[in-house]
């Protein structure tokens, strides 16, 4: 159960996961907006309009708090930068920064492997009689 919850509600996400989640939520928001605009006026469609509006709000909040905010945390940016996604022109550039910047997980991995020495068995220089070495 914990794995399932961490999949849908992550604390940090990488670039690929951010891209896939952002595209999925944007398509969902666009679809709900188009469905909402296709509704004919009248009292009979009030329930449908409320349902579509509630679905749009839930998807918008999911996008903000479980797609954008985990990526912001991964980049070690302050949480208030989530507000930048509400400004029309700036949000596009900010989304590109979120997509193309290396995250914290990459930096932690690089720091952890910085001083690591290669194994003597797997290193081609340590075993010169190995057939896979290039002379």
C-alpha atoms as one frame of an Amber mdcrd trajectory, in Angstrom:
protein
   0.000   0.000   0.000   2.873   2.331   0.811   4.381   1.804  -2.649   1.083
   2.621  -4.311   0.674   5.794  -2.259   4.228   6.902  -2.966   3.612   6.362
  -6.700   0.562   8.646  -6.794   1.732  11.099  -4.116   5.545  11.357  -4.389
   7.819  13.582  -2.301  10.411  14.023  -5.079  10.251  13.112  -8.759  12.815
  13.058 -11.540  12.673  14.680 -14.945  11.049  11.823 -16.868   8.416  11.204
 -14.239   7.723  14.946 -14.074   7.331  15.128 -17.845   4.955  12.158 -18.037
   2.841  13.338 -15.098   2.732  16.924 -16.388   1.605  15.822 -19.854  -1.055
  13.490 -18.394  -2.487  16.154 -16.086  -2.424  18.828 -18.797  -4.283  16.530
 -21.199  -6.801  15.741 -18.455  -7.316  19.420 -17.648  -7.706  20.259 -21.334
 -10.204  17.435 -21.813 -12.264  18.529 -18.793 -12.205  22.143 -19.984 -13.391
  21.166 -23.454 -16.138  18.966 -21.991 -17.216  21.837 -19.750 -17.368  24.245
 -22.702 -19.439  21.770 -24.753 -22.247  21.699 -22.201 -25.421  23.382 -23.427
 -26.930  25.911 -21.044 -29.886  25.026 -18.845 -30.827  23.765 -15.437 -30.557
  20.100 -16.431 -26.802  20.412 -16.929 -26.058  21.947 -13.529 -25.029  18.596
 -12.047 -22.783  17.841 -15.001 -21.208  21.284 -14.780 -20.589  20.877 -11.049
 -19.091  17.418 -11.602 -16.775  18.644 -14.360 -15.797  21.673 -12.281 -15.017
  19.488  -9.263 -12.994  17.096 -11.442 -11.070  20.012 -12.905 -10.318  21.380
  -9.418  -9.132  17.991  -8.131  -6.862  17.472 -11.153  -5.513  21.031 -10.869
  -4.685  20.537  -7.174  -3.069  17.154  -7.910  -0.935  18.806 -10.579   0.111
  21.576  -8.205   0.857  19.560  -5.064   1.930  16.150  -6.398   3.498  16.937
  -9.766   4.986  20.432  -9.565   5.805  20.666  -5.853   7.767  17.370  -5.687
   9.851  18.498  -8.663  10.445  21.857  -6.966  11.592  19.980  -3.849  13.874
  17.781  -5.958  15.609  20.906  -7.280  15.955  22.389  -3.761  13.911  25.448
  -4.691  11.719  27.178  -2.118   8.106  25.985  -2.041   6.738  29.460  -2.761
   8.049  29.168  -6.331   4.926  27.104  -6.990   3.174  30.491  -7.258   5.218
  31.190 -10.402   3.165  28.552 -12.227   0.111  30.797 -11.917   1.678  33.645
 -13.942   0.948  32.933 -17.622   4.213  33.743 -19.439   6.574  32.939 -16.580
   4.951  29.540 -16.007   6.112  28.291 -19.416   9.744  29.189 -18.764   9.529
  27.852 -15.221   8.131  24.538 -16.512  11.093  24.268 -18.908  13.471  24.863
 -15.997  11.734  22.167 -13.988  11.973  19.789 -16.914  15.606  20.292 -17.905
  17.373  20.929 -14.572  19.216  18.109 -12.861  17.627  17.239  -9.570  18.842
  16.512  -6.107  18.819  12.746  -6.619  21.371  13.077  -9.433  23.598  15.272
  -7.275  23.347  12.892  -4.309  24.274   9.964  -6.576  27.248  11.844  -8.016
  28.488  12.839  -4.543  28.102   9.283  -3.242  30.128   7.830  -6.128  32.713
  10.597  -6.226  35.283   8.871  -4.019  34.371   5.292  -4.894  37.172   3.139
  -6.232  36.430   0.524  -8.912  36.461  -3.127  -7.951  39.686  -4.924  -8.804
  37.783  -7.808 -10.428  35.631  -5.683 -12.715  38.285  -3.172 -13.719  39.948
  -3.953 -17.096  43.222  -2.359 -15.952  43.443  -4.617 -12.909  43.183  -7.803
 -14.977  45.372  -7.418 -18.117  44.810 -11.014 -19.271  41.104 -10.364 -19.699
  39.877 -10.888 -23.269  37.606  -7.807 -23.227  40.362  -5.264 -22.773  41.424
  -3.105 -25.683  45.150  -3.092 -26.425
